Amino acid sequence: MVTFRMPPMRYAPSTMSVSLDRITDFLSTVPLFRELDRAAVRGFAEYTRERKFSKGAMIVAEGDPGDALFVVRSGEVKVVLAGEDGRDVILNVLNVGDHFGELALIDGRPRSAHVIATQASSLLTLSRADFRRQVEQSPQVAWGLMVELSRRLRQADGTIGSLVLLDVPGRVAKVLLEHATPGEPATLVKQLTHQVIAQMIGASRETVSRAMAEFQEKGIISVQRRIVTITDRTALEARARPRL
């Protein structure tokens, strides 16, 4: 857990020289650029810069200028809101291929949350000016941006709804489903600790631990070496629905 009364070190990342072809290959897998032909993706790749951050480093802080898009190339980062009472709320945990800063590409307003590296991470950055310049040449990426923003809005609506309508076990079930692979049995794509889940749903770690233990006792999930496997998706989905 990050305590903002003693803020994480602001790290001045180094810019690395990476093969343009390798960056193009990577960006082609990112949903925002996936529908573009290789020449168009390469046009974006030419303007990216790769930055490395150590574990615990603050990548951006709430209120920083919103002047770039960030894409996670390796490692993991979390998006955090810090309350005035010292508590943290984790809005999202981002892994390889995920990105943040989309709103800044449109309105250029200051950052609305902190983003902190939870592992040693490498991120590609693309400035707002360069992004807009390339969009004029490849307007289809603007459609991809709208699709991504729509997905984030739907996700936010779902999160708000769960906070209002679900009890803590229901919220835990929803988080597990959102971060699991398709099919059954399914494993969590991201290894979320009980503390992280608690910060995502606005609950205590102890309450989350009790909910996880309940799911294990009922055979809904299994946990081995911190890897969570969903063994009964139907039951977990039922638990993630509001109880009227």
Disulfide bonds with the S-S distance in Angstrom:
none
